[in-house]
């Protein structure tokens, strides 16, 4: 059996607040990071379509948005993540516009939903990510049964360059503490997210360049990718 979110604390919780610049000025405003609620699922799916699918290096390189089957399967996967009830979203005070979102999942010995995926493009992405977790076994390294992982951090284009990705990563600390989770670890595919993770205190456990991936065969090849390497990075919760 996999991990299931307990009934307490109830949804929605505000996990973290911070101040950063507004979208259209240098004025400091307050942002909150909180649970994604079911009434915002459709909005969150649209947020990922507009701010992730053509921006995240692996999805962009495989041109997922141009393939109907790939889009359907990735949307199915996003919805599955939402149903785990751990996805968090960022809002600006006084607004319900989604500023950022992070697909979170408490992972044990389970694999991603690769058996559900038929698109070769999506299966290549799954294989690349699972290679990282097969090479660096987070649960064994930290001697934990479960850890918090993520499958996509997407910041609204209007709000980028304000440090919001770093703050959303910091929000994992109170979230993990509330559920007794001792470690969070994620594959970060882009330089920007890797820098944000480092600022939030994450350490690099494994780095594989995309050039080295290409040597492993076509499944792992991302010619012309706009990023240097994939990093598995983790943070112990103390």
Residue pairs with C-beta under 8 A, 6 or more apart in sequence:
2 106
2 108
2 110
3 106
3 107
3 108
3 146
5 84
5 85
5 86
5 106
5 179
6 179
9 178
11 35
11 37
11 85
12 34
12 35
12 36
12 37
13 34
13 35
13 178
14 32
14 33
14 34
15 33
15 34
15 35
15 88
15 171
15 174
15 175
15 178
16 32
16 33
16 167
16 170
16 171
16 174
16 175
17 30
17 31
17 32
17 33
18 30
18 31
18 33
18 167
18 170
19 28
19 29
19 30
19 31
20 28
20 29
20 31
20 162
20 163
20 164
20 167
21 27
21 28
21 29
21 162
22 28
22 29
22 92
23 92
23 156
23 158
23 159
24 158
29 92
29 93
30 92
30 93
31 90
31 91
31 92
31 93
31 99
31 164
31 167
32 90
32 91
32 93
33 88
33 89
33 90
33 167
33 168
33 171
34 88
34 89
34 91
35 85
35 87
35 88
35 89
36 44
36 82
36 87
36 88
36 89
36 101
38 82
40 89
40 96
40 98
41 79
41 82
43 98
44 78
44 82
44 87
44 89
44 98
44 101
45 75
45 78
45 79
47 98
47 101
47 154
47 156
48 78
48 101
48 103
48 152
48 154
49 65
49 75
50 157
51 154
51 155
51 156
51 157
52 59
52 152
52 154
53 59
53 60
53 64
53 65
53 71
53 74
54 60
54 65
55 154
56 152
56 154
56 189
56 190
57 189
57 190
57 222
57 225
57 226
57 227
58 125
58 128
58 189
58 222
58 225
59 65
59 74
59 125
60 226
61 222
61 223
61 224
61 225
61 226
62 70
62 121
62 124
62 125
62 222
63 121
64 70
64 71
64 74
64 121
64 122
64 125
65 71
67 119
67 121
69 118
69 119
70 119
70 121
70 122
73 116
73 117
73 118
73 119
73 122
74 122
76 116
77 112
77 113
77 116
77 117
77 122
77 151
78 103
78 152
80 113
81 87
81 103
81 104
81 105
81 151
81 152
82 103
84 104
84 105
84 106
86 104
86 105
86 106
86 148
86 175
87 101
87 102
87 103
87 104
88 101
88 102
88 104
88 168
88 171
88 175
89 98
89 99
89 100
89 101
89 102
90 98
90 99
90 100
90 101
90 164
90 167
90 168
91 97
91 98
91 99
92 99
97 156
98 156
99 155
99 156
99 159
99 164
100 153
100 154
100 155
100 156
100 159
100 164
100 165
100 168
101 152
101 153
101 154
102 150
102 152
102 153
102 154
102 168
102 169
103 150
103 151
103 152
103 153
104 148
104 149
104 150
104 172
104 175
105 148
105 149
105 150
105 151
106 146
106 147
106 148
106 149
106 179
106 181
107 138
107 146
107 147
107 148
107 149
108 139
108 145
108 146
109 139
111 130
112 126
112 129
112 130
112 151
114 123
114 126
114 127
114 130
117 123
117 126
123 219
124 219
124 220
127 219
127 220
128 213
128 219
128 220
128 230
129 187
131 208
131 213
131 216
131 220
132 187
132 206
132 208
132 230
132 232
133 187
133 232
135 206
135 208
135 232
136 205
136 206
136 232
138 144
138 147
138 149
138 183
138 185
138 205
138 232
138 234
139 145
139 146
139 147
141 205
142 182
142 183
142 234
142 236
144 182
144 183
146 181
147 181
147 182
147 183
147 184
147 185
147 234
148 172
148 175
148 176
148 181
148 183
148 184
148 185
149 184
149 185
149 186
150 184
150 186
153 165
153 168
153 169
153 193
153 196
155 164
155 165
155 168
163 196
163 199
165 192
165 193
165 196
166 196
166 197
166 199
166 200
169 196
169 197
169 200
169 202
170 200
170 201
172 184
172 235
172 237
173 235
173 237
175 181
176 182
176 183
176 184
176 237
177 237
181 237
182 236
182 237
183 234
183 235
183 236
183 237
184 234
184 235
184 237
185 205
185 232
185 233
185 234
185 235
186 197
186 202
186 232
186 233
186 234
187 230
187 231
187 232
188 194
188 197
188 230
188 231
188 232
188 233
189 227
189 230
190 227
191 227
191 228
194 204
194 231
194 233
197 231
197 233
198 204
198 233
200 235
201 235
202 233
202 234
202 235
203 233
203 234
203 235
204 231
204 232
204 233
205 232
205 233
205 234
206 231
206 232
207 229
207 230
207 231
207 232
208 229
208 230
209 228
209 229
210 222
210 225
210 227
210 228
210 229
210 230
213 220
213 221
213 222
213 230
214 220
214 221
214 222
214 223
